[in-house]
Amino acid sequence: MTTPNEELALRLFNVVPAASYQMEKLLGLVDIVFSDEVPTAGVQCTRAPTLLLNPAFVEEYCERDGHLLMLVMHELQHVILGHTTLFPRLTLAHNIAFDAVINAMLCRQFPSEADFFRATNTWEEFPHRLLRPAPGWPHEPEPLPGDASDSERELHDLLYNDRDQQVTYHELFELLLGQLDPDQRLTDVVLLGDHGGPGGAGEGDEQAVRDATLRDVLRRIVEGWPPPDQDLSGRDQGRMPRNWALDPAASARAELRRALRRLLVRAGVIQRARGGRRRSTQVEREVAVRTVLPQLNDRRARAWARLHGRPPVLWRGQVQTTRRLSRPQPVAHVYLDISGSMNQALPTLAAALRAPHASGELRLFVFSTVIDEARPGDLARQTFANTGGTRIGCVLEHLEQIPPQKRPRRVVLITDGYVGAVSADTLQALKVSLYVGHYALYGDASVNDLAAVSKHVEVLPSLPGVG
């Protein structure tokens, strides 16, 4: 006789796509159990990582084994994307935006299971319909009801119908802020995953995000996942690159300028003294001279003697001289994270970087999942390729493509920390030391991966009114 937990495992094994998503590995590393502690699903990290599923919810909504897979995948995505740490205080609007992105992502990956999301929320009301595809989707989707706003129609179309564009949960959050009371409670909206605690903060998921054992488990599982047919922006691969303006603020707060300068000095990008970075170098060179001393290498001397009957008074020759010259140091690289989660901080950060960039003390690059370089001159007049996603791999690939003799030895990364893990072996192979300016809008845990391999982490001060 099988136990309820064994039945859960068998149901997941029965789903054909489950094998592609490493469910067997998940079940070997994480216990999956029925529990009334969560309304739908959640993760608990005590002695061992445990995925909790509410038995009443499973019985009502998980009619097929594929539906159960959707519930499990939804909760895993919550933890993987780190939603609980993205904002200091989560509201209903945050949670609806997070669920809308994850639900759309899963519907695109598993269109045959889209009826699971259609069953959990109604199509007739806002914001419920943002959490599900339209009736008839994906082949003949019905239009949104007549009371839907133009903004809602555009975002829903981006979530489910437009294959060339993507939407971020930041864009959804902006829409919801305009149409929802942040403290409103909609008891009939079905949110999946852990949304427990004050304001739906997802306390279990927050502990899971910070648990090193579970993070390691999820990394090993996710490495084997096939890529989705379309990436949704956030802490992910983002959208197709598009032209994007950095738009620096008029000025940066003195506190932020000082913090950035401490970081750049620590990384050796700029010196404490005024002026550019220069290095005294000993240089040897040959100098042409005229002298009364005979010079064996003066080829004209013999011809002069034949013409004038005597050697020249002044001989031409070359002498070796040694001088000490002050030459510019190779300029270090600064990589500024311009992903969607950094949007609020970028104008002020750009303002603080404007002076050292203009003076040539650093080369400024911006990165999302692609790299672009800021040209000398006014940052406000330039546009950059930006996907809205985040991937530290593009920075490492950019450094790898630089010839070793020209590659900077010290690299500065300015980010909120949500860029992924960096291997110490990779940095060692590149012969690069990493220095991090951490804009800690989303908490200290977000920089853990980088702190483990960096020479120094400078915590940048928060901005008034942000977050």
C-alpha positions in Angstrom: 0.0 0.0 0.0 1.5 3.4 -1.0 1.6 6.4 1.3 0.2 9.8 0.3 3.8 11.0 -0.2 4.6 8.1 -2.5 1.4 8.8 -4.4 2.6 12.4 -5.0 5.9 11.1 -6.3 4.1 8.6 -8.6 1.8 11.3 -10.0 4.8 13.5 -10.8 6.6 10.6 -12.5 3.5 9.9 -14.6 3.8 13.3 -16.3 5.9 12.9 -19.4 7.4 16.5 -19.3 8.4 15.9 -15.7 11.5 13.9 -16.8 12.7 16.9 -18.8 12.5 19.1 -15.7 14.5 16.9 -13.4 11.5 15.9 -11.2 13.3 12.6 -10.3 16.3 14.5 -9.1 14.0 16.9 -7.2 12.2 14.1 -5.4 15.6 12.6 -4.5 16.8 15.8 -2.9 13.6 17.4 -1.5 10.7 15.7 0.3 7.3 16.5 -1.1 4.5 16.1 1.5 0.9 17.1 2.1 0.4 19.8 4.7 -2.3 22.2 5.8 0.4 24.8 6.8 0.2 26.4 3.3 -3.0 27.3 1.3 -1.6 26.0 -2.0 2.2 25.2 -1.9 5.4 26.3 -0.1 8.9 25.3 0.8 10.1 24.6 4.3 13.7 24.5 5.3 14.3 22.8 8.6 16.5 19.7 8.9 16.0 19.0 5.1 14.3 21.0 2.4 10.6 20.1 2.1 8.0 21.1 -0.5 4.6 21.4 1.1 1.4 20.9 -0.9 -2.1 21.6 0.5 -4.1 18.4 0.2 -7.5 20.2 -0.2 -6.1 22.4 -3.0 -4.6 19.5 -4.8 -7.9 17.5 -4.6 -9.9 20.5 -5.9 -7.6 21.8 -8.7 -5.1 19.1 -9.6 -7.4 16.9 -11.5 -4.6 15.6 -13.7 -1.0 14.8 -12.9 0.0 17.6 -15.2 -1.8 20.0 -13.0 0.2 18.8 -10.0 3.3 19.4 -12.0 2.2 23.0 -12.7 1.7 23.6 -8.9 5.1 22.2 -8.1 6.8 24.2 -10.9 5.1 27.4 -9.9 6.4 27.2 -6.3 9.9 26.3 -7.5 9.9 29.4 -9.8 8.9 31.6 -6.8 12.1 30.5 -5.0 14.3 30.5 -8.1 13.3 34.0 -9.1 13.8 35.3 -5.5 10.6 37.2 -5.5 10.4 37.4 -1.7 13.6 39.5 -1.6 12.9 41.9 -4.5 11.0 44.4 -2.4 11.3 45.3 1.3 7.5 45.1 1.8 5.3 42.9 -0.4 1.7 43.9 -1.2 -1.1 42.2 -3.0 -0.1 44.1 -6.2 3.5 42.6 -5.9 2.1 39.1 -5.4 -0.3 39.3 -8.3 2.4 40.6 -10.6 4.8 37.8 -9.6 2.1 35.1 -10.1 1.0 36.6 -13.5 4.6 36.3 -14.8 5.1 32.8 -13.6 1.7 31.5 -14.8 2.3 32.9 -18.2 5.8 31.4 -18.3 4.4 27.9 -17.4 1.6 28.2 -19.9 4.0 28.9 -22.6 6.2 25.9 -21.6 3.2 23.6 -21.0 0.3 24.8 -23.1 -1.6 21.5 -22.7 -1.9 22.2 -19.0 -3.2 25.8 -19.3 -6.6 24.7 -18.1 -5.1 24.4 -14.6 -4.7 28.2 -14.5 -8.0 28.9 -16.2 -9.7 26.8 -13.4 -8.2 28.8 -10.6 -9.2 32.3 -11.6 -12.2 33.9 -13.4 -11.9 35.5 -16.8 -14.6 38.1 -16.0 -12.8 40.2 -13.3 -9.7 42.2 -12.9 -7.0 41.4 -11.7 -8.0 37.7 -11.8 -7.7 37.4 -15.6 -4.0 38.6 -15.5 -3.3 35.3 -13.7 -4.6 33.0 -16.5 -4.7 32.7 -20.3 -7.9 33.5 -22.3 -10.5 30.9 -23.1 -9.5 29.2 -26.3 -5.8 30.1 -25.8 -3.4 29.4 -27.6 -5.1 28.8 -30.9 -8.2 31.0 -30.7 -8.0 33.2 -27.6 -11.1 35.3 -26.7 -10.6 39.0 -26.4 -10.6 40.5 -22.9 -14.0 41.6 -21.5 -15.2 45.1 -22.3 -14.2 46.6 -19.0 -10.5 45.9 -19.5 -8.3 49.0 -19.8 -5.9 49.6 -22.7 -2.9 49.0 -20.5 -4.4 45.7 -19.3 -5.0 44.6 -22.8 -1.5 45.4 -23.9 0.1 43.6 -20.9 -2.1 40.5 -21.2 -1.2 40.3 -24.9 2.5 40.5 -24.1 2.1 37.8 -21.5 0.3 35.3 -23.7 0.1 36.2 -27.4 3.1 38.3 -28.6 6.0 36.0 -29.4 8.4 38.8 -30.2 8.0 40.9 -27.0 8.1 40.2 -23.3 6.8 41.8 -20.2 8.4 42.3 -16.8 6.8 42.0 -13.4 7.9 45.6 -12.9 5.6 46.7 -15.8 2.8 44.6 -14.3 3.4 46.1 -10.9 3.0 49.6 -12.3 -0.3 48.7 -13.9 -1.6 47.1 -10.7 -0.5 50.1 -8.6 -2.8 52.3 -10.8 -5.8 50.1 -10.5 -5.5 48.3 -7.1 -5.5 49.5 -3.5 -2.1 48.1 -2.4 -3.6 47.0 0.9 -6.8 45.7 -0.6 -7.6 42.0 0.1 -9.2 40.0 -2.7 -10.2 36.8 -1.0 -11.3 35.2 -4.3 -8.1 35.7 -6.2 -6.2 32.4 -6.2 -2.4 33.0 -5.8 -0.2 29.9 -6.1 2.9 29.2 -4.0 3.8 30.7 -0.7 2.1 34.0 0.0 1.8 33.7 3.7 2.8 36.2 6.4 2.0 39.9 6.6 1.1 41.4 3.2 1.6 38.0 1.6 5.4 38.2 2.2 6.0 34.5 1.6 8.0 33.9 4.8 8.7 30.3 4.0 10.0 31.1 0.5 12.1 33.9 2.0 13.8 31.4 4.3 14.2 29.0 1.4 15.9 31.7 -0.8 18.4 32.3 2.0 19.0 28.5 2.7 22.4 27.5 1.1 21.4 23.8 0.9 18.2 24.5 -1.0 19.9 27.0 -3.3 22.4 24.3 -4.2 19.7 21.7 -4.8 17.7 24.1 -7.0 20.8 25.0 -9.0 21.5 21.3 -9.7 17.9 20.8 -10.8 17.6 23.9 -12.9 20.9 23.3 -14.8 19.1 20.4 -16.5 15.9 22.3 -17.5 15.3 22.9 -21.2 15.0 26.6 -22.1 11.5 28.1 -22.4 10.2 29.1 -25.8 10.2 32.7 -24.6 12.0 34.3 -21.7 10.1 36.7 -19.5 12.1 39.6 -18.1 13.1 40.0 -14.5 15.9 37.9 -13.0 16.2 36.0 -16.2 17.3 36.2 -19.8 15.1 39.2 -20.6 13.7 40.3 -23.9 15.3 40.9 -27.3 17.9 43.7 -27.0 16.5 47.1 -27.7 17.8 50.7 -27.6 17.6 52.1 -24.1 18.7 55.4 -22.6 20.6 55.6 -19.4 19.3 59.1 -18.7 21.6 60.2 -15.7 20.1 62.4 -13.0 21.2 66.0 -12.7 23.5 65.1 -9.8 24.2 62.3 -7.3 24.0 62.6 -3.6 27.4 63.2 -1.9 27.0 60.1 0.1 26.7 57.9 -3.0 29.6 59.7 -4.7 31.8 59.1 -1.8 30.9 55.4 -1.6 31.6 54.9 -5.3 34.9 56.7 -5.0 35.9 54.5 -2.1 35.1 51.5 -4.3 37.0 52.8 -7.3 40.0 53.7 -5.2 39.9 50.2 -3.5 39.9 48.7 -7.0 42.7 50.9 -8.2 40.6 52.5 -10.9 41.3 56.0 -9.6 44.0 57.3 -7.2 43.4 59.4 -4.1 45.4 62.2 -5.6 43.8 64.4 -8.2 44.5 63.6 -11.9 44.5 60.5 -14.0 46.2 57.3 -13.1 49.8 57.4 -14.4 52.9 55.2 -13.9 56.5 56.2 -13.9 58.4 54.0 -16.5 62.1 53.8 -17.4 62.5 54.2 -21.2 65.8 53.7 -23.2 66.2 55.2 -26.7 68.8 56.3 -29.2 69.2 60.0 -29.8 71.0 61.6 -32.8 73.9 63.8 -31.7 76.7 66.0 -33.3 80.1 65.7 -31.5 83.8 66.5 -32.0 84.5 62.9 -31.1 84.9 60.6 -34.1 81.9 58.3 -34.7 82.5 55.0 -36.5 78.9 54.8 -37.7 79.0 58.3 -39.4 78.8 57.2 -43.0 79.3 60.6 -44.5 82.8 61.1 -42.8 84.7 59.3 -45.6 83.0 61.3 -48.4 83.6 64.5 -46.4 87.4 63.7 -46.1 87.7 63.0 -49.9 86.0 66.3 -50.7 87.7 68.5 -48.2 90.9 66.7 -47.5 90.2 66.4 -43.8 87.6 64.8 -41.6 84.5 66.7 -40.4 84.8 68.9 -37.4 81.4 67.7 -36.1 80.7 64.0 -36.4 77.1 62.6 -36.5 76.3 59.7 -34.3 73.7 57.9 -32.0 73.9 57.7 -28.2 71.8 55.6 -25.9 69.8 57.6 -23.3 67.7 56.6 -20.4 64.6 58.6 -19.3 61.8 58.2 -16.8 58.4 58.9 -18.4 55.0 59.2 -16.8 52.6 57.2 -18.8 48.9 56.5 -18.4 47.9 53.3 -16.7 45.7 50.8 -18.5 42.1 52.0 -17.8 40.0 49.6 -15.7 36.6 48.3 -16.6 33.4 49.1 -14.7 30.3 47.1 -15.5 27.0 48.7 -14.5 23.9 46.4 -14.2 21.0 47.9 -16.2 18.5 45.1 -15.7 14.9 45.8 -14.9 15.4 45.4 -11.2 17.9 48.3 -11.2 15.7 50.8 -13.0 15.0 53.1 -10.0 18.7 53.4 -9.0 20.2 53.9 -12.5 19.8 57.6 -13.0 21.6 58.5 -9.8 24.3 55.8 -10.2 24.9 57.1 -13.7 25.2 60.6 -12.4 27.8 59.5 -9.9 29.8 57.7 -12.6 29.6 60.5 -15.1 32.8 62.4 -13.9 35.3 59.5 -13.8 33.9 58.2 -17.1 34.3 61.6 -18.8 37.8 62.1 -17.4 38.9 58.7 -18.9 39.6 57.2 -15.4 37.5 54.2 -16.3 35.8 52.4 -19.3 32.1 52.1 -18.5 30.2 49.1 -19.8 26.5 48.4 -19.2 25.1 44.8 -19.0 21.8 43.0 -18.8 22.2 39.7 -20.7 24.2 41.5 -23.3 27.2 44.0 -23.1 27.3 47.5 -24.4 30.0 50.2 -23.9 29.5 53.8 -23.1 31.4 56.0 -25.5 33.4 59.0 -24.3 31.1 62.0 -24.0 27.7 62.8 -22.6 26.0 59.6 -21.2 22.5 61.2 -21.7 23.0 61.4 -25.4 23.7 57.7 -25.8 21.5 54.6 -26.1 22.5 51.1 -25.2 21.4 47.5 -25.9 19.3 46.3 -23.0 17.2 43.1 -22.7 15.9 43.9 -19.2 17.1 40.5 -17.9 20.3 39.7 -15.9 23.2 37.3 -16.6 26.7 37.6 -15.2 27.8 35.2 -17.9 27.8 38.0 -20.5 30.4 40.0 -18.4 32.7 36.9 -18.1 32.4 36.2 -21.8 33.2 39.8 -22.6 36.4 39.6 -20.5 37.3 36.3 -22.0 37.2 37.8 -25.5 39.7 40.5 -24.6 43.3 39.5 -25.4 45.1 38.5 -22.1 47.8 41.3 -22.5 45.0 43.9 -22.7 42.6 42.4 -20.2 42.1 44.5 -17.1 43.3 42.9 -13.9 40.7 44.5 -11.7 37.0 44.7 -12.7 34.3 46.6 -10.9 30.7 45.3 -10.9 27.9 47.7 -9.8 24.7 45.7 -9.3 21.8 44.8 -6.9 23.4 41.3 -6.8 20.8 39.4 -8.8 23.2 38.3 -11.6 23.8 34.7 -10.8 26.8 32.8 -9.4 30.4 33.4 -10.5 33.0 30.6 -10.1 36.3 31.5 -8.4 38.0 29.2 -10.9 36.6 31.3 -13.8 38.0 34.5 -12.3 41.3 32.8 -11.7 41.5 31.6 -15.2 40.8 35.1 -16.5 43.4 36.5 -14.0 40.8 39.0 -12.9 40.0 40.4 -9.4 36.4 41.3 -8.8 35.2 44.4 -6.8 31.5 44.9 -6.2 29.4 47.9 -5.6 26.3 46.5 -4.1 23.1 48.5 -4.4 21.2 46.7 -1.6 17.6 47.7 -2.4 16.5 44.0 -2.2 18.5 42.9 0.9 22.0 41.7 1.7 21.4 38.1 0.7 21.3 39.0 -3.0 25.0 39.6 -3.0 26.1 36.4 -1.4 27.2 34.7 -4.6 29.4 37.6 -5.6 30.7 38.2 -2.1 32.2 34.7 -2.0 34.5 35.4 -4.9 35.1 39.2 -4.8 38.0 41.1 -3.3 35.8 43.7 -1.8 32.1 44.6 -1.5 31.2 48.2 -1.1 27.6 48.7 0.1 26.1 51.7 -1.8 23.7 53.9 0.2 20.0 53.6 -0.6 18.2 56.4 -2.4 15.5 58.5 -0.8 12.0 57.4 -1.9 13.3 54.2 -3.6 11.9 50.9 -2.5 
